[in-house]
Amino acid sequence: MIEFLTDPQLIVAFLTLTALELVLGIDNIIFISILVDKLPPERRAFARRLGLFLAMFMRLALLSLLAWLAGLNQALFELFGHGFSARDLILLGGGLFLVWKSTGEIHQLMEGEEGEASSAVKATFTAVIMQIIVIDLVFSLDSIITAIGMVNNLTVMMAAVVASVGLMMVASAPIGDFVSAHPTVKMLALSFLMVVGVVLIAEGFGHHVPKGYIYSAMAFSVVVEMLNIRMRKRGAKPVVLHEPYVAEKQPAR
């Protein structure tokens, strides 16, 4: 611990890795924010924090199993001239899940039926958490493999994971509220998740796509959308999405 605090190289590695973990965690925050919108407002903050806590726990657990992680790259079988490892299968499954989930969410928002503030909706809390766990596993695997490639000090990697998730917990609420409040941003976020899903599928088939291209395109789209929101007339009514959760109307007095 003393070495970590006094070694400038380790401090730089910690700050760099924390920043990278934050960037890689943006899509996780977006996914969690969209999922928790299905819950009643009073349960969303708890679900958000729980989802990010699970992400941190998974990343720390994976870091403690570095030997197991190394074994994930060993080919299990060959198909179409490509040897598929356990890591490839996880990425494929996660990518397909993201594409399926994003497509379903877009359909719900554009053509689906409005939700109801009923006990049936509240019962989906467990289902939402289970979906968060599935995608946390995929994002955590990608994040940890990146960390291992950058730093070979386990203490630094674990400290960076804890710090980045702590910062994400602070930022998740405003990001989630902003995404929920702007229909066009919500659709843009879903398209981001679909792109991430396609990239994960490509990675599973052995086709590496540099993340810089993906995040640059996302950043450019966000900047354009921020300008659109700023230029939009305040009196203009935004597109009304078919939200899966609609609060109950209070009876007139």
ROGUNU-696358 format. One record per atom (N, C-alpha, C): residue in three letters; z, y negated, x negated. Coordinates in steps of 0.001 Angstrom, whole numbers, padded with zeros to 6 digits, always signed. Layout:
<nodes>
ALAZYX ...
</nodes>
This chain:
<nodes>
MET+000000+001214-000838 MET+000000+000000+000000 MET+000000-001258-000869 ILE+000818-001252-001937 ILE+000871-002408-002837 ILE-000472-002612-003521 GLU-001108-001480-003875 GLU-002429-001567-004506 GLU-003440-002209-003562 PHE-003342-001874-002269 PHE-004254-002429-001268 PHE-004103-003947-001160 LEU-002850-004437-001238 LEU-002591-005868-001077 LEU-002909-006678-002332 THR-002951-006019-003478 THR-003147-006759-004739 THR-004526-006571-005347 ASP-005298-005623-004859 ASP-006621-005367-005411 ASP-007670-006169-004629 PRO-008301-007172-005254 PRO-009301-007998-004544 PRO-010465-007182-003994 GLN-010881-006137-004724 GLN-012002-005322-004259 GLN-011657-004597-002956 LEU-010433-004100-002863 LEU-010015-003417-001639 LEU-009893-004398-000473 ILE-009433-005599-000760 ILE-009318-006619+000296 ILE-010701-006993+000824 VAL-011655-007189-000085 VAL-013031-007508+000326 VAL-013614-006349+001126 ALA-013371-005121+000672 ALA-013870-003947+001390 ALA-013264-003869+002793 PHE-011965-004194+002891 PHE-011291-004181+004197 PHE-011908-005209+005139 LEU-012098-006437+004675 LEU-012659-007497+005523 LEU-014097-007178+005933 THR-014885-006667+004977 THR-016280-006324+005273 THR-016355-005205+006306 LEU-015545-004171+006100 LEU-015565-003030+007010 LEU-015038-003416+008391 THR-014029-004286+008443 THR-013513-004750+009733 THR-014594-005496+010505 ALA-015328-006379+009806 ALA-016413-007119+010449 ALA-017496-006172+010958 LEU-017829-005169+010140 LEU-018856-004209+010542 LEU-018400-003385+011742 GLU-017137-002986+011743 GLU-016599-002224+012874 GLU-016632-003056+014156 LEU-016394-004365+014026 LEU-016466-005244+015195 LEU-017882-005294+015753 VAL-018868-005421+014853 VAL-020273-005464+015295 VAL-020649-004155+015979 LEU-020267-003038+015344 LEU-020587-001731+015913 LEU-019833-001473+017213 GLY-018723-002193+017417 GLY-017926-001981+018616 GLY-018352-002811+019813 ILE-019297-003738+019625 ILE-019735-004595+020729 ILE-020305-003766+021871 ASP-021180-002787+021535 ASP-021764-001971+022600 ASP-020697-001158+023321 ASN-019653-000763+022597 ASN-018549-000051+023233 ASN-017818-000948+024240 ILE-017574-002208+023845 ILE-016921-003163+024750 ILE-017762-003375+026002 ILE-019076-003534+025817 ILE-019975-003762+026956 ILE-019942-002573+027903 PHE-020024-001368+027337 PHE-020021-000161+028164 PHE-018723-000053+028959 ILE-017599-000287+028291 ILE-016308-000213+028971 ILE-016211-001277+030063 SER-016697-002490+029773 SER-016627-003584+030749 SER-017421-003263+032007 ILE-018594-002657+031836 ILE-019418-002302+032994 ILE-018765-001191+033801 LEU-018165-000219+033114 LEU-017511+000884+033819 LEU-016297+000414+034612 VAL-015475-000444+034013 VAL-014237-000846+034698 VAL-014512-001760+035887 ASP-015728-002297+035994 ASP-016076-003110+037160 ASP-016039-002291+038446 LYS-016062-000965+038322 LYS-015998-000102+039496 LYS-014579-000015+040054 LEU-013606-000477+039270 LEU-012207-000365+039665 LEU-011719-001636+040342 PRO-010632-001549+041094 PRO-010026-002756+041653 PRO-009622-003706+040531 PRO-009698-005023+040754 PRO-009406-006005+039697 PRO-008077-005799+038992 GLU-007051-005365+039720 GLU-005733-005234+039107 GLU-005642-004065+038119 ARG-006623-003173+038129 ARG-006585-002017+037228 ARG-007566-002154+036060 ARG-008396-003179+036085 ARG-009446-003301+035069 ARG-008884-003575+033680 ALA-007913-004472+033565 ALA-007363-004813+032255 ALA-006724-003583+031610 PHE-005977-002813+032409 PHE-005341-001611+031873 PHE-006390-000594+031419 ALA-007438-000405+032236 ALA-008493+000551+031882 ALA-009209+000115+030607 ARG-009435-001199+030450 ARG-010079-001723+029247 ARG-009243-001422+028008 ARG-007955-001742+028094 ARG-007067-001516+026946 ARG-006946-000028+026626 LEU-006859+000795+027664 LEU-006749+002234+027457 LEU-008011+002780+026789 GLY-009187+002296+027231 GLY-010442+002746+026638 GLY-010531+002398+025164 LEU-010131+001191+024800 LEU-010175+000784+023397 LEU-009106+001500+022576 PHE-007948+001759+023184 PHE-006918+002518+022478 PHE-007412+003928+022170 LEU-008102+004546+023137 LEU-008658+005878+022912 LEU-009705+005851+021809 ALA-010494+004760+021762 ALA-011500+004624+020701 ALA-010818+004571+019339 MET-009732+003801+019239 MET-009010+003702+017971 MET-008412+005049+017584 PHE-007817+005744+018553 PHE-007214+007042+018279 PHE-008266+008029+017785 MET-009436+008039+018413 MET-010499+008958+018003 MET-010980+008652+016590 ARG-011118+007376+016271 ARG-011595+007004+014937 ARG-010583+007378+013857 LEU-009299+007159+014140 LEU-008275+007540+013168 LEU-008218+009064+013010 ALA-008382+009780+014134 ALA-008372+011239+014063 ALA-009562+011757+013254 LEU-010732+011141+013456 LEU-011918+011561+012710 LEU-011765+011258+011219 LEU-011141+010123+010910 LEU-010925+009780+009496 LEU-010010+010787+008807 SER-009088+011349+009557 SER-008172+012323+008966 SER-008822+013695+008808 LEU-010043+013821+009312 LEU-010770+015089+009225 LEU-012077+014897+008472 LEU-011978+014275+007301 LEU-013191+013965+006533 LEU-013965+015223+006147 ALA-013256+016292+005811 ALA-013936+017535+005441 ALA-014713+018093+006628 TRP-014106+017991+007825 TRP-014795+018453+009030 TRP-016024+017600+009319 LEU-015886+016284+009099 LEU-017028+015391+009308 LEU-018186+015743+008385 ALA-017868+016072+007132 ALA-018917+016438+006180 ALA-019657+017683+006656 GLY-018935+018601+007289 GLY-019559+019824+007781 GLY-020455+019601+008976 LEU-020312+018470+009668 LEU-021143+018200+010839 LEU-022613+018022+010484 ASN-022908+017721+009223 ASN-024291+017494+008815 ASN-025026+018774+008436 GLN-024340+019911+008448 GLN-024984+021180+008126 GLN-025783+021680+009321 ALA-027046+022067+009062 ALA-027943+022502+010131 ALA-027438+023780+010796 LEU-027424+023786+012119 LEU-027013+024964+012878 LEU-028215+025814+013285 PHE-029326+025150+013615 PHE-030560+025851+013976 PHE-031727+024893+013770 GLU-032934+025436+013795 GLU-034130+024619+013580 GLU-035022+024682+014809 LEU-035543+023524+015193 LEU-036415+023424+016356 LEU-037416+022306+016129 PHE-038691+022576+016386 PHE-039752+021593+016160 PHE-039777+021106+014711 GLY-039442+021978+013793 GLY-039475+021623+012381 GLY-038303+020787+011915 HIS-037309+020605+012765 HIS-036130+019805+012392 HIS-034876+020639+012533 GLY-034038+020626+011496 GLY-032776+021344+011545 GLY-031713+020517+012250 PHE-031200+021009+013356 PHE-030220+020274+014157 PHE-028804+020650+013713 SER-028026+019610+013373 SER-026631+019799+013006 SER-025742+019469+014201 ALA-024434+019694+014049 ALA-023491+019352+015119 ALA-023524+017842+015387 ARG-023664+017056+014322 ARG-023745+015597+014486 ARG-024975+015217+015299 ASP-026120+015866+015019 ASP-027344+015579+015764 ASP-027159+015887+017251 LEU-026498+016998+017544 LEU-026293+017386+018940 LEU-025374+016395+019655 ILE-024346+015910+018944 ILE-023450+014910+019542 ILE-024209+013616+019828 LEU-025039+013190+018862 LEU-025822+011971+019057 LEU-026829+012132+020192 LEU-027476+013305+020253 LEU-028423+013563+021343 LEU-027733+013519+022703 GLY-026593+014219+022788 GLY-025853+014227+024046 GLY-025388+012836+024440 GLY-024879+012071+023468 GLY-024431+010703+023750 GLY-025570+009797+024143 GLY-026715+009943+023473 GLY-027886+009129+023800 GLY-028400+009413+025196 LEU-028496+010697+025544 LEU-028946+011068+026891 LEU-027971+010568+027948 PHE-026675+010656+027634 PHE-025662+010164+028567 PHE-025806+008663+028791 LEU-026026+007910+027707 LEU-026177+006458+027831 LEU-027420+006088+028635 VAL-028539+006757+028367 VAL-029771+006465+029110 VAL-029583+006795+030585 TRP-028980+007965+030846 TRP-028732+008362+032240 TRP-027796+007381+032933 LYS-026708+007017+032256 LYS-025713+006131+032861 LYS-026288+004733+033077 SER-027020+004208+032105 SER-027602+002868+032229 SER-028612+002822+033373 THR-029451+003855+033462 THR-030442+003908+034546 THR-029754+003971+035900 GLY-028702+004799+035990 GLY-027962+004898+037244 GLY-027291+003594+037623 GLU-026721+002886+036649 GLU-026060+001613+036923 GLU-027071+000549+037370 ILE-028230+000520+036725 ILE-029266-000449+037111 ILE-029732-000171+038541 HIS-029927+001106+038870 HIS-030327+001460+040233 HIS-029261+001036+041240 GLN-027980+001285+040890 GLN-026895+000907+041791 GLN-026866-000604+042028 LEU-027017-001372+040971 LEU-026926-002827+041083 LEU-028111-003431+041828 MET-029300-002816+041702 MET-030498-003391+042312 MET-030802-002805+043690 GLU-030610-001509+043856 GLU-031023-000861+045101 GLU-029931-000025+045754 GLY-028790+000100+045100 GLY-027724+000929+045660 GLY-026992+000236+046797 GLU-025992+000953+047328 GLU-025190+000400+048414 GLU-023957-000286+047854 GLU-023485-001296+048585 GLU-022271-001984+048173 GLU-021092-001024+048261 GLY-020150-001179+047307 GLY-018954-000347+047340 GLY-017969-000878+048353 GLU-016892-000161+048532 GLU-015850-000569+049452 GLU-014504-000512+048749 ALA-013646-001453+049065 ALA-012303-001465+048478 ALA-011445-000457+049223 SER-011641+000801+048896 SER-010946+001879+049606 SER-010246+002782+048620 SER-009488+003726+049136 SER-008800+004672+048271 SER-009795+005537+047515 ALA-010981+005756+048074 ALA-012001+006560+047393 ALA-012453+005890+046112 VAL-012552+004547+046135 VAL-012960+003814+044943 VAL-011843+003844+043917 LYS-010595+003661+044373 LYS-009469+003653+043448 LYS-009303+005003+042746 ALA-009742+006081+043435 ALA-009606+007411+042852 ALA-010558+007638+041696 THR-011515+006714+041473 THR-012480+006893+040390 THR-011894+006479+039045 PHE-010631+006052+038988 PHE-010041+005621+037725 PHE-010134+006731+036682 THR-009789+007966+037068 THR-009850+009090+036131 THR-011274+009340+035667 ALA-012234+009251+036613 ALA-013637+009469+036249 ALA-014123+008411+035269 VAL-013712+007162+035480 VAL-014094+006078+034572 VAL-013521+006326+033179 ILE-012255+006710+033101 ILE-011629+006978+031803 ILE-012311+008147+031101 MET-012692+009195+031852 MET-013369+010348+031245 MET-014720+009941+030665 GLN-015447+009058+031372 GLN-016725+008575+030854 GLN-016524+007728+029603 ILE-015460+006929+029596 ILE-015148+006121+028411 ILE-014844+007031+027221 ILE-014113+008121+027454 ILE-013783+009059+026380 ILE-015050+009673+025788 VAL-015994+010060+026659 VAL-017245+010674+026189 VAL-017998+009723+025278 ILE-018168+008477+025712 ILE-018975+007552+024906 ILE-018184+007046+023706 ASP-016844+006992+023812 ASP-016020+006639+022649 ASP-016240+007629+021514 LEU-016363+008905+021870 LEU-016577+009932+020848 LEU-017866+009677+020083 VAL-018932+009337+020815 VAL-020231+009094+020171 VAL-020173+007833+019305 PHE-019659+006751+019863 PHE-019579+005496+019109 PHE-018629+005628+017920 SER-017548+006386+018098 SER-016589+006564+017005 SER-017224+007339+015858 LEU-018002+008359+016194 LEU-018667+009155+015158 LEU-019610+008284+014339 ASP-020396+007477+015026 ASP-021336+006580+014347 ASP-020598+005571+013478 SER-019500+005033+014007 SER-018726+004028+013290 SER-018064+004609+012040 ILE-017494+005803+012161 ILE-016779+006412+011037 ILE-017741+006843+009934 ILE-018890+007364+010320 ILE-019886+007742+009312 ILE-020325+006507+008519 THR-020460+005379+009199 THR-020791+004122+008519 THR-019667+003718+007569 ALA-018416+003848+008016 ALA-017265+003476+007184 ALA-017193+004333+005924 ILE-017413+005634+006092 ILE-017349+006535+004941 ILE-018426+006187+003913 GLY-019582+005750+004407 GLY-020667+005384+003499 GLY-020379+004109+002724 MET-019473+003269+003231 MET-019185+001988+002591 MET-017961+002026+001684 VAL-016924+002730+002103 VAL-015636+002707+001404 VAL-015155+004138+001212 ASN-014564+004408+000072 ASN-014045+005750-000183 ASN-012515+005772-000235 ASN-011883+004727+000300 ASN-010432+004637+000329 ASN-009962+004821+001775 LEU-009228+005920+002034 LEU-008827+006246+003399 LEU-007917+005176+004002 THR-007007+004622+003207 THR-006095+003592+003711 THR-006865+002365+004186 VAL-007863+001950+003409 VAL-008686+000793+003779 VAL-009444+001076+005070 MET-010007+002267+005191 MET-010779+002612+006390 MET-009899+002611+007628 MET-008705+003198+007528 MET-007809+003233+008682 MET-007327+001836+009059 ALA-007010+001011+008047 ALA-006565-000361+008315 ALA-007672-001160+008986 ALA-008911-000967+008547 ALA-010041-001685+009139 ALA-010264-001261+010584 VAL-010113+000029+010869 VAL-010269+000528+012238 VAL-009215-000083+013152 VAL-007949-000075+012715 VAL-006870-000631+013534 VAL-007079-002131+013763 ALA-007443-002855+012709 ALA-007647-004299+012823 ALA-008810-004621+013753 SER-009915-003889+013611 SER-011104-004169+014432 SER-010843-003864+015907 VAL-010153-002757+016193 VAL-009849-002427+017584 VAL-008871-003444+018171 GLY-007907-003908+017359 GLY-006991-004948+017825 GLY-007739-006219+018215 LEU-008696-006625+017385 LEU-009512-007805+017708 LEU-010377-007568+018932 MET-010886-006332+019075 MET-011708-006013+020247 MET-010887-006069+021528 MET-009615-005665+021445 MET-008744-005746+022621 MET-008566-007190+023068 VAL-008466-008091+022090 VAL-008322-009509+022415 VAL-009611-010049+023045 ALA-010758-009613+022510 ALA-012042-010154+022965 ALA-012592-009443+024192 SER-012087-008251+024504 SER-012696-007453+025569 SER-012585-008106+026945 ALA-011435-008734+027227 ALA-011249-009351+028549 ALA-012233-010498+028794 PRO-012318-011515+027896 PRO-013291-012586+028142 PRO-014734-012099+028160 ILE-015067-011140+027279 ILE-016436-010607+027281 ILE-016710-009880+028595 GLY-015759-009057+029028 GLY-015926-008321+030280 GLY-016040-009251+031479 ASP-015202-010280+031525 ASP-015254-011237+032637 ASP-016581-011992+032648 PHE-017069-012357+031463 PHE-018330-013091+031376 PHE-019487-012222+031840 VAL-019501-010959+031400 VAL-020568-010044+031810 VAL-020540-009840+033322 SER-019343-009685+033880 SER-019214-009458+035322 SER-019626-010675+036144 ALA-019378-011874+035610 ALA-019634-013102+036364 ALA-021106-013509+036379 HIS-021908-012970+035458 HIS-023319-013370+035366 HIS-024215-012155+035559 PRO-024888-012067+036712 PRO-025727-010900+037011 PRO-026801-010636+035959 THR-027445-011704+035451 THR-028508-011495+034464 THR-027949-010953+033149 VAL-026750-011407+032777 VAL-026119-010901+031558 VAL-025752-009430+031739 LYS-025318-009063+032933 LYS-024959-007673+033199 LYS-026179-006771+033077 MET-027324-007209+033616 MET-028549-006425+033504 MET-029007-006350+032049 LEU-028850-007455+031325 LEU-029211-007472+029911 LEU-028325-006506+029124 ALA-027042-006478+029461 ALA-026110-005568+028790 ALA-026493-004113+029047 LEU-026894-003809+030271 LEU-027319-002446+030591 LEU-028582-002064+029837 SER-029485-003033+029667 SER-030696-002748+028889 SER-030346-002511+027425 PHE-029333-003225+026909 PHE-028863-002993+025543 PHE-028378-001547+025404 LEU-027580-001118+026376 LEU-027038+000237+026311 LEU-028149+001284+026372 MET-029195+001000+027140 MET-030308+001936+027205 MET-031017+002017+025853 VAL-031190+000858+025201 VAL-031807+000842+023874 VAL-030947+001637+022886 VAL-029633+001429+022947 VAL-028725+002159+022059 VAL-028848+003663+022315 GLY-028965+004050+023596 GLY-029137+005457+023932 GLY-030403+006043+023339 VAL-031505+005293+023418 VAL-032775+005753+022844 VAL-032653+005893+021328 VAL-031965+004939+020688 VAL-031769+004999+019232 VAL-030956+006233+018856 LEU-029914+006541+019635 LEU-029097+007722+019356 LEU-029920+008998+019495 ILE-030806+009046+020489 ILE-031671+010216+020650 ILE-032604+010355+019448 ALA-033161+009230+019006 ALA-034035+009263+017828 ALA-033265+009744+016596 GLU-032023+009254+016435 GLU-031189+009690+015311 GLU-030927+011192+015389 GLY-030714+011687+016616 GLY-030469+013113+016790 GLY-031651+013964+016366 PHE-032869+013414+016488 PHE-034076+014119+016074 PHE-034450+013816+014618 GLY-033557+013131+013917 GLY-033772+012890+012490 GLY-034569+011650+012162 HIS-034826+010783+013153 HIS-035582+009549+012907 HIS-034590+008385+012818 HIS-034343+007924+011603 HIS-033363+006849+011410 HIS-033963+005508+011795 VAL-033249+004774+012638 VAL-033662+003427+013048 VAL-032641+002443+012487 PRO-033037+001542+011582 PRO-032082+000577+011018 PRO-031387-000225+012112 LYS-030060-000219+012091 LYS-029292-000911+013134 LYS-029528-002423+013105 GLY-029904-002956+011935 GLY-030120-004397+011845 GLY-031189-004886+012804 TYR-032257-004106+012967 TYR-033321-004482+013893 TYR-032797-004537+015333 ILE-031998-003531+015681 ILE-031482-003451+017047 ILE-030555-004625+017350 TYR-029605-004872+016449 TYR-028635-005940+016701 TYR-029274-007321+016616 SER-030305-007472+015784 SER-031015-008759+015714 SER-031718-009042+017031 ALA-032372-008013+017591 ALA-033055-008184+018879 ALA-032051-008497+019983 MET-030906-007809+019958 MET-029865-008068+020955 MET-029339-009495+020839 ALA-029082-009927+019599 ALA-028560-011280+019382 ALA-029553-012324+019876 PHE-030841-012110+019599 PHE-031864-013058+020052 PHE-031903-013124+021578 SER-031824-011954+022234 SER-031838-011925+023700 SER-030631-012657+024274 VAL-029472-012481+023634 VAL-028255-013151+024110 VAL-028391-014663+023974 VAL-028938-015123+022850 VAL-029132-016568+022645 VAL-030063-017133+023712 VAL-031169-016428+023993 VAL-032117-016883+025022 VAL-031429-016942+026380 GLU-030640-015930+026700 GLU-029956-015906+027993 GLU-028901-017009+028088 MET-028204-017306+026995 MET-027238-018405+027006 MET-027932-019738+027293 LEU-029126-019913+026712 LEU-029900-021134+026971 LEU-030339-021179+028432 ASN-030735-020029+028978 ASN-031138-019981+030385 ASN-029976-020351+031298 ILE-028798-019814+030994 ILE-027617-020117+031806 ILE-027282-021604+031728 ARG-027413-022168+030534 ARG-027095-023585+030349 ARG-028077-024494+031094 MET-029353-024074+031117 MET-030387-024898+031748 MET-030483-024679+033251 ARG-029915-023564+033727 ARG-030009-023254+035150 ARG-029268-024307+035972 LYS-029857-024656+037085 LYS-029215-025644+037942 LYS-027899-025082+038456 ARG-026886-025930+038442 ARG-025563-025480+038868 ARG-025551-025061+040334 GLY-026397-025698+041124 GLY-026406-025377+042541 GLY-027209-024141+042881 ALA-027970-023632+041936 ALA-028805-022464+042198 ALA-027945-021224+042367 LYS-028231-020463+043413 LYS-027470-019257+043684 LYS-027993-018116+042825 PRO-027119-017446+042072 PRO-027576-016343+041217 PRO-027978-015131+042041 VAL-028670-014208+041418 VAL-029041-012960+042058 VAL-027773-012211+042449 VAL-027777-011646+043650 VAL-026615-010898+044122 VAL-026843-009416+043836 LEU-025997-008858+042980 LEU-026104-007444+042649 LEU-025281-006612+043622 HIS-025681-005373+043813 HIS-024958-004458+044689 HIS-023819-003826+043906 GLU-022731-004545+043788 GLU-021609-004087+042983 GLU-020981-002843+043598 PRO-020531-001887+042743 PRO-019904-000668+043263 PRO-018531-000915+043866 TYR-017915-002059+043513 TYR-016610-002380+044089 TYR-016705-003757+044743 VAL-016336-003827+046007 VAL-016308-005097+046742 VAL-014920-005267+047326 ALA-014296-006378+047006 ALA-012932-006604+047482 ALA-012894-006715+048995 GLU-011796-006278+049553 GLU-011625-006370+050993 GLU-011513-007825+051415 LYS-012139-008132+052536 LYS-012023-009490+053079 LYS-010715-009646+053823 GLN-010044-010756+053546 GLN-008773-011009+054211 GLN-009041-011413+055677 PRO-008277-010882+056634 PRO-008470-011251+058037 PRO-008192-012724+058273 ALA-008994-013301+059132 ALA-008833-014730+059456 ALA-007539-014941+060223 ARG-006851-016029+059880 ARG-005578-016332+060557 ARG-005803-017338+061667 
</nodes>
